[in-house]
Amino acid sequence: MLKISLTKNGHQNTSLQLEGRLAGPWVEELKSTCQQLLREGREPQLRLDGVTFVDDDGLALLAQLRREGIVLADCSPFVAEQLRVV
């Protein structure tokens, strides 16, 4: 399970606080949420300090989002290392 909490940080900035496991159907849910924010002209930032596990699809999505300019913040050392390898 993944909890996604949305916090608006100004006119165009939005933080998404993620808590739990980024795996299975939650990968698509996060992708959909980020795409919607981008369509609205928002610049999401993902706060990953509450993420306890990321599967391969989740890592691929995070790498894709980072390439698209979305900021990944507060990664645990484990998640940061996984992203470095991807």
N, C-alpha and C positions, 0 to 999 in steps of 0.2 A: 504494500500500500504506500502511496505517496500523497502527502498533503501539500497543496500549493496555496500559499497565502499571498495575496496581491496587496501591495502598498504603493500608493502614488506618491512620488517624491518631487513634485513640481509639475510644470505644465506638460512636459513630454516624457519624463522619466518615470519608470515603474519598476519596483523591485518585486521579484518573485522569490519568496522564502520557501525552499523545498525541505521537506522533512520526511524521512523514511527511505523506501527502496525505489530507485529509478530503474524499473524492470517491467517486462511484460507490457500490459495494456497502458501502464502509466507513462511509457515512453511516448506513445502516440498522443496521450492527453497533454503532456508538456509541449510537444511539437505544435499541436493545435492551438494551445494557449498562446505560445510565442508568436505564431503566425497571425493570430487575431490581433494581438497588440501591435505588431509591425504594420498590419493593414490600417490600424487606427492612427498611425503616425507616432506611436510611442516607442521609446527606446528601452526595452526591458534589460534589467540586470538580474542575473540568477545568483541567489545566495545559497551556497551549497553546504554550509556548515552542519546542517541537520540531516544530510544524506548519509545513510549507513551502508548502502550497497548500490552499485551500478553494474548492470549487465552489459554485454557487448553492444546491443542495440542502443542502450542508453549512452554508452561512451561515444558511439558513432554520432548520435544526435548532438551531444554536447560539443564534440569537435566541429560539427557542421555549424552549429549556432555560433561558436566562437569565430569561425571563419567569416560568418555573416556580420560580425561586429558586435554581437551580444557579449556583454561583460559577464564572466564567470568569477564570482567573488567568494571569499571565505571557504575555499576548498579545504577539506581535510588533507593531511599529507598523503594518505592512501589514494584518494581520488585525484589529487594533483599529479601524483606519479603515474597513475593510469592514463591521464590525459596527456602527459608528456610523451608517453610511449605511442599513443595513437597518432 
